[in-house]
Amino acid sequence: MKILITGGSGALGSELNKSLSLNNQILSIYNSNIGNCDIFNSIQTDITDLKKLNTIFEEFRPDIVIHTAAISNPVIADKLSSKKVYATNVTAVKNIAELCDKHNSKLIYTSTDLVYAGYRGTMLDEDSKLVPISLYAETKLMGEIKIRETFNNYLILRMSLMFGIGKFYKKNHFNKMYQNLITGKSVSLFTDQYRTPISFREAARIISQLLQIDVNKSIINLGGKEKVSRFEKDVMLCEEADLNKSLLIPVTMKDVNAAYQVKDVSMNTEKLRSFGIEQKSLREMIRIELMF
């Protein structure tokens, strides 16, 4: 298959480059940071440049587009103009959906667990109440809506908190926290926010499997099986890496005046498993990260 990957220099994109290039023809789009795109078929493009996107679609003719590119950090999004965030997270999504429709390409769109109401229960399924409270989450949900309004040949993947260790994950909180721990520095971690975390490598593996399944016009929760707090997750890391657990400082979101105090967006992933896809355990994902 011919697969176009946006956000190819990001943490998830870098894993998709590696896994999907083995048996497919890929073209990976990056913008300011090249990541590992230099060792794959890639092109530098700003996804808000519709003219360049048109050219890419005309020349590459993708069977599948995996759209991971976004302004994806809620705090960073708040520091930018809403116009810029909207252009990247909404208008560009609409343009890509329309190009997919025009060229008969299937669209895989990575959304976020943060579109869910973080106060309405636990292990939320795909039909649970949606109440995004950050500009980032709001624009990701708007991207979902633009896709659904455009055509039916899509999968919307609501991604949980992702983590990883490695040189391509420098901006990832988990990677920064790990580097602090191995140098003996303490880290503060929430005890009162719950997610169903998944590693970038595991997410890429599952997305690769989803490409082989004949399903479209569907929203799927993509995360791990286990509901944990950030503190609980990183206790596991210390146990697996033989690091000092006393360096982990438990805090609440209120203690640090967190910008967006989302209590629980842990996700039910039974729908994902209904397609015959099984997730690794959180501890197994951490062990795999420590091998690299």
C-alpha positions as CSV (number, residue, x, y, z in Angstrom):
1,M,0.0,0.0,0.0
2,K,1.0,3.6,-0.5
3,I,0.7,5.4,2.9
4,L,1.1,9.1,3.6
5,I,2.0,9.9,7.2
6,T,1.7,13.5,8.5
7,G,3.6,14.4,11.6
8,G,6.3,11.9,10.6
9,S,8.9,13.6,12.8
10,G,6.8,13.3,16.0
11,A,7.1,10.4,18.5
12,L,4.2,8.4,17.1
13,G,5.1,9.4,13.5
14,S,8.7,8.1,13.9
15,E,7.4,4.7,15.1
16,L,4.9,4.6,12.2
17,N,7.8,5.4,9.8
18,K,9.7,2.4,11.1
19,S,6.8,-0.1,11.2
20,L,4.9,0.8,8.0
21,S,8.0,1.2,5.8
22,L,8.7,-2.5,6.1
23,N,5.9,-3.7,3.8
24,N,4.5,-0.5,2.3
25,Q,5.6,2.5,0.3
26,I,5.4,5.4,2.6
27,L,5.8,9.2,2.3
28,S,6.3,10.9,5.6
29,I,5.6,14.6,6.0
30,Y,7.6,16.7,8.6
31,N,7.7,20.4,9.2
32,S,10.4,22.2,11.3
33,N,11.9,19.0,13.0
34,I,13.1,16.2,10.8
35,G,13.1,13.5,13.4
36,N,13.9,10.1,11.7
37,C,12.3,11.2,8.4
38,D,15.8,11.6,6.9
39,I,16.1,7.9,6.6
40,F,12.7,7.4,5.0
41,N,10.9,8.7,2.0
42,S,9.9,12.1,3.3
43,I,9.1,15.7,2.4
44,Q,9.1,18.9,4.3
45,T,5.7,20.6,4.3
46,D,3.5,22.7,6.5
47,I,0.1,21.0,6.6
48,T,-1.6,24.3,6.5
49,D,-0.3,24.9,3.0
50,L,-3.1,23.5,0.8
51,K,-1.3,24.1,-2.4
52,K,1.6,21.8,-1.3
53,L,-0.9,19.2,0.0
54,N,-2.6,19.2,-3.3
55,T,0.7,18.5,-5.1
56,I,1.6,15.7,-2.7
57,F,-1.7,13.9,-3.2
58,E,-1.6,14.4,-7.0
59,E,2.0,13.0,-7.2
60,F,1.9,10.3,-4.4
61,R,-1.7,9.1,-4.7
62,P,-1.9,7.5,-1.3
63,D,-4.2,4.6,-0.5
64,I,-4.1,5.5,3.2
65,V,-3.4,8.8,5.0
66,I,-2.4,8.6,8.7
67,H,-2.9,12.1,10.0
68,T,-1.0,12.6,13.3
69,A,0.3,16.2,12.8
70,A,-1.2,18.7,15.2
71,I,-0.4,21.4,17.8
72,S,-0.7,18.7,20.4
73,N,0.4,20.2,23.7
74,P,-2.5,22.0,25.5
75,V,-0.2,24.4,27.3
76,I,1.6,25.3,24.0
77,A,-1.7,25.7,22.2
78,D,-2.8,28.2,24.8
79,K,0.3,30.3,24.1
80,L,-0.4,30.5,20.4
81,S,-3.1,32.5,18.6
82,S,-6.4,30.6,18.4
83,K,-6.3,31.3,14.7
84,K,-3.0,29.4,14.3
85,V,-4.3,26.5,16.4
86,Y,-7.5,26.4,14.5
87,A,-5.7,26.5,11.1
88,T,-3.5,23.5,12.1
89,N,-5.9,21.4,14.1
90,V,-9.2,22.0,12.2
91,T,-8.8,23.6,8.8
92,A,-5.9,21.4,7.8
93,V,-7.9,18.4,8.9
94,K,-10.8,19.4,6.8
95,N,-8.5,20.0,3.8
96,I,-6.9,16.6,4.2
97,A,-10.3,14.9,4.5
98,E,-11.5,16.6,1.3
99,L,-8.3,15.5,-0.5
100,C,-8.8,11.9,0.7
101,D,-12.3,12.0,-0.6
102,K,-11.2,13.3,-3.9
103,H,-8.4,10.7,-4.3
104,N,-10.3,7.8,-2.8
105,S,-7.8,7.6,0.1
106,K,-8.7,6.2,3.5
107,L,-8.1,8.6,6.4
108,I,-6.8,7.5,9.8
109,Y,-7.0,10.5,12.2
110,T,-5.5,10.5,15.6
111,S,-7.7,12.4,18.1
112,T,-7.4,12.3,21.9
113,D,-8.9,11.0,25.1
114,L,-9.1,14.6,26.3
115,V,-12.3,15.1,24.2
116,Y,-14.2,13.1,26.9
117,A,-15.8,14.6,30.0
118,G,-13.3,14.0,32.7
119,Y,-15.9,14.0,35.4
120,R,-18.5,11.5,34.2
121,G,-17.1,8.1,35.3
122,T,-14.4,5.8,34.3
123,M,-13.3,3.5,31.4
124,L,-15.3,5.5,29.0
125,D,-16.6,4.0,25.7
126,E,-16.8,5.7,22.4
127,D,-20.4,6.9,23.1
128,S,-19.5,8.6,26.3
129,K,-20.1,12.3,26.9
130,L,-17.7,14.7,25.1
131,V,-16.6,17.8,27.0
132,P,-13.2,19.1,25.9
133,I,-12.0,21.8,28.2
134,S,-8.8,22.9,26.5
135,L,-8.4,24.7,23.2
136,Y,-6.3,21.7,22.1
137,A,-9.0,19.1,22.9
138,E,-11.7,21.3,21.5
139,T,-9.9,21.7,18.1
140,K,-9.2,17.9,18.0
141,L,-12.9,17.3,18.4
142,M,-13.7,19.8,15.7
143,G,-11.3,18.0,13.5
144,E,-13.3,14.8,14.1
145,I,-16.5,16.6,13.1
146,K,-15.0,18.0,9.9
147,I,-14.0,14.5,8.9
148,R,-17.4,13.1,9.6
149,E,-19.1,15.9,7.6
150,T,-16.8,15.3,4.6
151,F,-16.9,11.6,3.8
152,N,-17.2,8.0,5.2
153,N,-13.9,6.4,4.5
154,Y,-12.2,7.2,7.8
155,L,-11.2,5.8,11.2
156,I,-11.0,8.2,14.1
157,L,-8.6,6.9,16.8
158,R,-9.0,8.5,20.2
159,M,-5.5,8.1,21.6
160,S,-4.8,7.8,25.2
161,L,-1.8,9.3,27.1
162,M,1.3,8.1,25.1
163,F,4.7,7.5,26.4
164,G,8.2,6.4,25.3
165,I,11.9,6.5,26.0
166,G,14.3,7.5,23.3
167,K,16.0,10.3,21.3
168,F,12.8,10.9,19.2
169,Y,10.7,11.4,22.4
170,K,12.6,14.4,23.8
171,K,9.5,16.5,24.4
172,N,7.6,13.6,25.9
173,H,7.0,14.0,29.7
174,F,7.7,10.3,30.3
175,N,11.1,10.5,28.6
176,K,12.0,13.7,30.5
177,M,10.9,12.1,33.8
178,Y,13.0,9.0,33.1
179,Q,16.1,11.1,32.4
180,N,15.6,12.9,35.7
181,L,15.2,9.6,37.6
182,I,18.4,8.0,36.2
183,T,20.4,11.1,37.3
184,G,18.9,11.1,40.8
185,K,16.5,14.0,40.4
186,S,13.0,13.9,42.0
187,V,9.9,14.2,39.9
188,S,6.4,15.3,40.8
189,L,3.5,13.1,39.5
190,F,-0.3,13.3,39.6
191,T,-2.0,10.8,41.8
192,D,-5.5,12.0,40.9
193,Q,-5.7,11.9,37.1
194,Y,-6.5,8.6,35.5
195,R,-5.7,7.5,31.9
196,T,-5.2,4.2,30.0
197,P,-1.6,4.9,28.8
198,I,0.0,3.3,25.8
199,S,3.5,3.5,24.4
200,F,4.3,5.0,21.0
201,R,5.7,1.7,19.8
202,E,2.6,-0.2,20.9
203,A,0.3,2.4,19.3
204,A,2.1,2.2,16.0
205,R,1.9,-1.6,16.1
206,I,-1.9,-1.5,16.6
207,I,-2.4,1.1,13.9
208,S,-0.4,-1.1,11.5
209,Q,-2.9,-3.9,12.4
210,L,-5.9,-1.7,11.9
211,L,-4.8,-0.9,8.4
212,Q,-5.4,-4.5,7.5
213,I,-9.0,-4.5,8.7
214,D,-11.9,-3.6,6.4
215,V,-13.6,-1.1,8.7
216,N,-14.4,2.6,8.1
217,K,-16.7,5.3,9.3
218,S,-15.8,4.4,12.9
219,I,-14.5,5.9,16.1
220,I,-12.2,3.7,18.1
221,N,-10.6,4.2,21.5
222,L,-6.9,3.3,21.2
223,G,-5.1,3.0,24.5
224,G,-3.9,0.5,27.0
225,K,-6.0,-1.9,29.1
226,E,-5.1,-0.6,32.5
227,K,-6.4,2.5,34.3
228,V,-3.6,4.1,36.2
229,S,-2.5,7.5,37.5
230,R,0.8,9.0,36.3
231,F,2.2,8.2,39.7
232,E,1.2,4.6,39.5
233,K,2.6,4.3,36.0
234,D,5.9,5.6,37.0
235,V,6.2,3.4,40.1
236,M,6.1,0.6,37.5
237,L,8.9,2.2,35.6
238,C,11.0,2.4,38.7
239,E,10.4,-1.2,39.5
240,E,11.3,-2.4,36.0
241,A,14.3,-0.1,35.7
242,D,15.5,-0.6,39.3
243,L,15.3,3.1,40.0
244,N,14.7,4.8,43.3
245,K,10.9,5.1,43.9
246,S,11.5,7.6,46.7
247,L,12.3,10.1,43.9
248,L,8.7,10.1,42.9
249,I,6.8,12.9,44.6
250,P,3.0,12.4,44.7
251,V,1.0,15.5,44.0
252,T,-2.5,16.4,43.1
253,M,-3.6,18.6,40.2
254,K,-4.7,21.2,42.6
255,D,-1.4,21.2,44.4
256,V,0.4,22.4,41.3
257,N,-2.5,24.4,40.0
258,A,-2.7,22.4,36.8
259,A,-4.1,24.3,33.9
260,Y,-6.7,21.6,33.0
261,Q,-7.7,19.4,35.9
262,V,-9.1,16.4,34.0
263,K,-9.8,13.8,36.6
264,D,-10.5,10.6,34.6
265,V,-10.5,10.0,30.9
266,S,-9.5,6.3,31.1
267,M,-10.9,4.5,28.1
268,N,-12.8,1.3,27.5
269,T,-11.0,-0.5,24.6
270,E,-13.4,-3.4,24.1
271,K,-14.3,-2.1,20.6
272,L,-10.6,-2.3,19.6
273,R,-10.4,-5.8,20.8
274,S,-13.5,-6.8,18.9
275,F,-11.4,-6.5,15.7
276,G,-9.1,-9.2,17.1
277,I,-6.5,-6.7,18.3
278,E,-4.9,-7.3,21.7
279,Q,-2.9,-4.8,23.7
280,K,0.2,-5.5,25.7
281,S,0.1,-4.9,29.4
282,L,1.4,-1.6,30.7
283,R,4.3,-3.3,32.5
284,E,5.2,-5.2,29.2
285,M,5.2,-1.9,27.3
286,I,7.5,-0.3,29.8
287,R,9.9,-3.3,29.6
288,I,10.0,-3.0,25.8
289,E,10.8,0.8,26.1
290,L,13.7,0.0,28.5
291,M,15.3,-2.3,25.8
292,F,16.0,0.7,23.5
